[in-house]
Amino acid sequence: MEQKTDHSILLSWSSGKDSAIALREIRKKGYKVSSLITVLCDDDRVSVHGVQRELLRRQSRALDLPLIEVQVPEGGQYETIVSQALLEQKDQGIHHIAYGDLFLEDIKAWRDRFHAKLGFECIYPVWQCNTKTFAQDVINSGYKAIVTCVNLKQLDLSFAGRDFDTNFLEDLPEDVDPCGENGEFHTFVYDGPEFHFPIPFTRSKPQLREFNDPGHHFSFGFCDLTLQTD
C-alpha cells in the first residue's frame, strides 16, 4: 500500500488481537490514528467479544487514543446509528477507517459498500495475512491476550478464558483457524508494544450462553473479565 503520512484515520477497535496488530500496521504505513471506534450492545459490552465497557475504556487510556463508543440496541438500526457516528467524524475531516479483517471476502465487500455511501474509504492493513503466521506474530511481538468467547459448535467451553499463547494454538483442532477468523473465538488484548501500561483484570469461570434467532440456535462460551481496581 502507498505510504500516506498526512491522513488521519479511524480504527475499528474490537478489543482483540486483530485490532491491535492492525493498529501497529496502519501506523507503519504512515497513517495517524485519530480515534478508536467500537460498537457496544445494550448490556454495555463490546459486540460479539463480550468485553465490558470499563475494560474497553482502559484499553483506550493504555493506548493513549480517544474512543468513540457507538451503542446499538439489540434487534436493529445498526447502519443508521453507525452512519451517524461516522458522519460526525467526516465533518471533522476524517475520510478513512481501518479494519483488522484477514480474509472474509463477504464482510470486506459489505464494509466497502456501506462506507462508500458515507464517503469513507476502508483500509485493511492485515488483509490476507497468513493466519498461522499472524497468530504467532501476536505472541512473538509481545501482545498479551485472553480468549473471551468461543463458539461451542467449534470449540469446547474450556477454551474460554485461556491465554492466547503457544499452548492455546497447539491445542486448537485442525479445522479451527488459529486467529478465529471464522468466528471460532474472540480475544481481549490487555498488554503489548502499543500499550503504555498493562490492564489489570480478573477472569470468571467460563459460562454457557445461548441465543436464538429465527430458525437458528447459537451456543457460546464466555469468560467474563472484570477490571481490577485498587
Beta strands, then each sheet from edge to edge (+ up, - down):
strand 1: 8-12
strand 2: 32-40
strand 3: 67-71
strand 4: 96-98
strand 5: 121-123
strand 6: 144-151
strand 7: 185-191
strand 8: 201-203
strand 9: 207-213
strand 10: 216-222
strand 11: 225-227
sheet 1: 3+ 2+ 1+ 4+ 5+
sheet 2: 7+ 6- 10+ 9-
sheet 3: 8+ 11-
end
